[in-house]
């Protein structure tokens, strides 16, 4: 399915500029409508919370108004940046609810969601946004790293991580509009060699033929690797000069990933190029 409507999440953080630039280019390349969403930040009340009982409602009102003001400024700034790039969003709205709730609901009428990489240091209240949206929105999520530059390309050279899972197959299908336009598409499968077992160079199940039927010419390669999938995938992307990684997100339950570690969580933390994930 082509991207006809892209949802862009914005906030008051410095990484929003690069994220907005990426969304603008995608909207132009795919002739897609763009919706800007600016949820309000959590309200923090300075001083002793017990003072609220004594009639400090004005303090709460000021905090709410300040949060709404920041969200409106983020929406207005994004609208201005998009206009400079030649894109007029069909909506640029502020939402007073939690970021994850607002994005997930808005995603129901979008084909692609553009989010920022979780960054606990600069935006701790957004650290859980990407996982929540990925698990509950039912739409592909394009994550832009917080170190990205505004002119950074996305999707010219794509690296697809393959592990024959449902989430991975879903991610590739969701990425087809970008993969068709890419100059280079590499599909890689990492496998830890087992002692006494011959390494298999196949295991793609006709994926190359399926991609070709959708207009994507790809190079498929199985690679023995002793390191974790996330490290291997990001290292390969860096070495190959790829500007997009495509992968399934949360192939296992989030509880299992939190307990044992997982590729999704590691990539979200370490990513230095844009990553398109689907669950």
DAGIMO-V930151 format. One record per pair of residues at least 4 apart in sequence whose ideal C-beta (glycine too) atoms are under 7 Angstrom apart, sorted by sequence separation. I is the first residue (numbers start at 0). J is the second residue. If there is no record, write none. Layout:
i	j
I	J
I	J
This chain:
i	j
14	18
15	19
16	20
17	21
18	22
19	23
20	24
21	25
22	26
23	27
24	28
25	29
44	48
46	50
51	55
56	60
57	61
58	62
59	63
60	64
61	65
62	66
63	67
64	68
65	69
66	70
67	71
68	72
69	73
70	74
71	75
72	76
73	77
74	78
75	79
76	80
77	81
78	82
79	83
80	84
96	100
97	101
98	102
99	103
100	104
101	105
102	106
105	109
118	122
119	123
127	131
128	132
129	133
130	134
131	135
132	136
143	147
147	151
163	167
164	168
165	169
166	170
167	171
168	172
169	173
170	174
174	178
175	179
177	181
203	207
205	209
206	210
207	211
208	212
209	213
211	215
226	230
227	231
228	232
229	233
230	234
231	235
232	236
233	237
234	238
235	239
249	253
251	255
253	257
254	258
255	259
256	260
260	264
261	265
262	266
263	267
264	268
265	269
266	270
270	274
10	15
26	31
50	55
81	86
82	87
96	101
162	167
210	215
211	216
226	231
236	241
251	256
256	261
260	265
9	15
25	31
106	112
161	167
178	184
192	198
26	33
44	51
81	88
94	101
119	126
133	140
160	167
210	217
224	231
249	256
256	263
51	59
117	125
132	140
190	198
236	244
256	264
266	274
117	126
9	19
78	88
102	112
207	217
251	261
7	18
22	33
117	128
129	140
7	19
117	129
159	171
207	219
232	244
78	91
129	142
206	219
44	58
77	91
114	128
188	202
232	246
249	263
7	22
44	59
114	129
188	203
248	263
203	219
5	22
74	91
44	62
74	92
114	132
43	62
74	93
202	221
5	25
42	62
112	132
157	177
186	206
246	266
5	26
42	63
157	178
200	221
71	93
199	221
2	25
70	93
154	177
42	66
112	136
157	181
156	181
159	184
161	186
198	223
5	31
7	33
9	35
40	66
67	93
102	128
106	132
112	138
114	140
116	142
154	180
155	181
156	182
159	185
161	187
162	188
2	29
4	31
7	34
10	37
39	66
98	125
111	138
116	143
118	145
154	181
155	182
156	183
157	184
158	185
159	186
160	187
161	188
1	29
3	31
4	32
5	33
6	34
7	35
8	36
9	37
39	67
67	95
99	127
103	131
110	138
111	139
112	140
113	141
114	142
115	143
116	144
244	272
246	274
248	276
2	31
3	32
7	36
40	69
99	128
103	132
109	138
112	141
116	145
158	187
243	272
247	276
248	277
249	278
4	34
6	36
98	128
102	132
106	136
111	141
113	143
115	145
242	272
243	273
244	274
245	275
246	276
247	277
248	278
39	70
139	170
184	215
186	217
190	221
192	223
241	272
242	273
38	70
99	131
103	135
106	138
184	216
185	217
243	275
37	70
99	132
103	136
184	217
185	218
186	219
187	220
188	221
189	222
190	223
191	224
229	262
233	266
102	136
139	173
190	224
191	225
228	262
232	266
237	271
139	174
179	214
185	220
187	222
189	224
37	73
179	215
229	265
233	269
236	272
37	74
178	215
229	266
233	270
175	213
227	265
233	271
35	74
163	202
189	228
175	215
229	269
163	204
35	77
161	203
189	231
35	78
161	206
33	81
187	235
33	86
35	88
34	88
39	93
185	239
33	88
34	89
35	90
33	89
34	90
35	91
36	92
37	93
38	94
39	95
32	89
11	69
15	73
19	77
23	81
27	85
36	94
38	96
27	86
38	97
26	86
38	98
11	72
19	80
23	84
11	73
15	77
19	81
10	73
23	86
38	101
9	73
16	80
20	84
9	74
36	101
36	102
177	243
9	77
160	228
36	105
7	77
34	105
174	245
160	232
171	245
34	109
170	245
170	246
158	235
170	247
158	236
169	247
167	246
167	247
158	239
166	247
166	248
41	124
158	241
164	247
166	249
40	124
156	240
157	241
160	244
166	250
156	241
160	245
156	242
157	243
158	244
159	245
160	246
164	250
155	242
154	242
157	245
153	242
154	243
152	242
153	243
22	113
151	242
21	113
8	102
18	113
18	115
6	105
6	106
14	115
174	275
6	109
4	108
5	109
173	277
4	109
5	110
8	113
170	275
4	110
5	111
6	112
7	113
8	114
170	276
3	110
6	113
170	277
2	110
5	113
169	277
2	111
12	121
0	110
12	122
166	277
10	122
166	278
10	125
133	248
134	249
133	249
134	253
153	273
21	143
130	253
18	143
146	271
17	143
144	270
144	271
142	270
144	272
20	149
144	273
17	147
143	273
14	145
17	148
142	273
17	149
21	153
141	273
142	274
16	149
17	151
141	275
142	276
139	275
140	276
129	267
139	277
133	276
134	278
133	278
29	176
117	267
116	267
28	180
116	270
2	176
1	176
21	273
